[in-house]
Amino acid sequence: MTLLDAKEYHPEKERKKRTRIISIIVLILVLAFVGWWNRFWPEKRVADRFFSALQKQDFESAYGIYYRTPTGSTIPRITHSILSTNSSRLGSRRAMGIVKSYRIYGESNCPGGGSGVVIDVVVNDRTQHAQLYVDKSDKTISSPPCDLEFH
């Protein structure tokens, strides 16, 4: 093939090809960002369902969510320890009381890894936050094995 036999240059086709490639790259980046942003969504949903049940004072459902047990079985009353949070300043545990309002403030993994996610929840607009540890594999809730501060 010589220069005179070369294909004719079509600027319209080249512009469409470049636009398609850029669009695909941008779409991949947006999907990666959305996936990263929602990486803790299942664990946040468990915490949201748990605090929603507490807000409705449906303690049987909350207990079932906390321990992943079916509702309707013999379930003891949820104690104040489930609603308490660690306070590094006070060195004691403080009960959150009746849940009137809540919002999930943040979520993160413990440093050094782990099989779960620490969910930080603001209960009743308090300055002291409640933290739950939601296991990724079976979605059970427990107290967090590490102490994280969310800003």
C-alpha positions in Angstrom: 0.0 0.0 0.0 1.4 3.4 -1.0 0.4 6.8 0.1 -1.8 7.2 -2.9 -3.7 4.0 -2.0 -4.3 5.1 1.7 -7.9 5.3 3.0 -9.5 8.6 2.8 -9.6 10.5 6.1 -13.1 11.1 7.5 -13.0 13.6 10.3 -16.6 12.8 11.3 -15.9 9.1 11.8 -12.7 9.9 13.8 -14.6 12.4 16.0 -17.4 9.8 16.7 -14.8 7.2 17.5 -13.0 9.5 19.9 -16.3 10.5 21.5 -17.3 6.9 22.0 -13.9 6.0 23.7 -14.1 9.0 26.0 -17.7 8.2 26.9 -16.9 4.6 27.7 -13.9 5.7 29.9 -16.1 8.3 31.8 -18.9 5.7 32.2 -16.4 3.2 33.7 -15.0 5.8 36.1 -18.5 6.8 37.2 -19.5 3.2 37.8 -16.3 2.6 39.7 -17.0 5.7 41.9 -20.6 4.6 42.6 -19.5 1.1 43.4 -16.8 2.5 45.8 -19.3 5.0 47.4 -21.8 2.2 48.1 -19.4 -0.5 49.1 -21.0 -0.7 52.6 -24.6 -0.4 51.5 -25.7 -3.8 52.7 -24.3 -3.2 56.2 -25.7 0.3 56.3 -29.1 -1.2 55.4 -29.0 -3.7 58.3 -28.1 -0.8 60.8 -30.9 1.3 59.3 -33.5 -1.5 59.7 -32.3 -2.1 63.3 -32.6 1.5 64.3 -35.9 1.9 62.5 -37.3 -1.0 64.5 -36.0 0.6 67.7 -37.5 3.9 66.7 -40.9 2.1 66.3 -40.2 0.3 69.6 -40.6 -3.0 67.8 -38.1 -4.7 70.0 -38.8 -8.2 68.7 -37.9 -7.2 65.2 -34.9 -5.3 66.4 -33.7 -8.4 68.4 -34.2 -10.5 65.3 -32.2 -8.1 63.2 -29.5 -7.9 65.9 -29.0 -11.6 66.3 -30.4 -12.7 62.9 -33.1 -14.9 64.5 -36.5 -15.3 63.0 -39.2 -13.2 64.7 -42.0 -14.9 66.5 -39.6 -17.2 68.5 -39.2 -16.7 72.2 -37.1 -13.5 72.3 -35.9 -11.8 75.5 -36.3 -8.0 75.8 -33.5 -5.9 74.3 -31.4 -4.6 77.1 -29.8 -1.2 77.4 -26.4 -2.6 76.5 -27.4 -2.9 72.8 -28.2 0.8 72.8 -25.1 1.9 74.6 -21.8 3.2 73.2 -18.2 3.3 74.3 -17.1 6.7 75.7 -13.3 7.0 75.7 -13.6 10.3 77.7 -15.9 9.0 80.4 -14.5 5.5 80.5 -18.0 4.1 81.0 -21.0 3.0 78.9 -23.9 5.4 78.4 -27.3 4.2 77.3 -28.9 6.0 74.4 -32.4 5.7 75.7 -35.5 5.6 73.6 -34.7 6.2 69.9 -36.7 9.2 68.7 -34.5 10.0 65.7 -31.3 8.6 64.2 -29.1 9.1 61.2 -26.2 7.1 59.9 -23.2 9.4 60.2 -20.4 7.2 58.7 -19.1 3.8 58.1 -15.6 2.3 57.8 -13.6 -0.9 58.2 -11.5 -1.4 61.3 -7.7 -0.7 60.8 -6.0 -4.0 60.1 -9.0 -5.5 58.3 -11.7 -7.6 59.7 -14.8 -9.3 58.6 -17.2 -6.4 59.2 -18.0 -2.7 59.0 -18.3 -0.2 61.9 -21.4 1.9 61.4 -21.5 5.2 63.3 -25.0 6.4 64.2 -26.2 9.7 65.7 -29.1 8.9 68.0 -31.5 11.6 69.2 -29.0 14.3 68.0 -26.5 13.5 70.7 -22.9 14.5 70.5 -21.9 11.0 71.6 -22.5 8.5 68.7 -23.5 4.9 68.9 -21.4 2.4 66.9 -22.4 -1.0 65.6 -20.2 -3.6 64.0 -22.1 -5.4 61.2 -20.4 -8.6 60.1 -20.2 -8.8 56.3 -20.8 -12.6 56.0 -23.9 -13.1 58.1 -25.0 -9.5 58.8 -25.1 -10.0 62.6 -24.6 -6.9 64.8 -22.2 -6.6 67.7 -20.1 -4.0 69.5 -17.2 -2.8 67.4 -13.8 -4.5 68.0 -12.0 -1.2 67.3 -12.6 2.4 68.4 -13.1 4.7 65.4 -13.8 8.4 65.4 -15.8 9.8 62.5 -15.5 13.5 61.6 
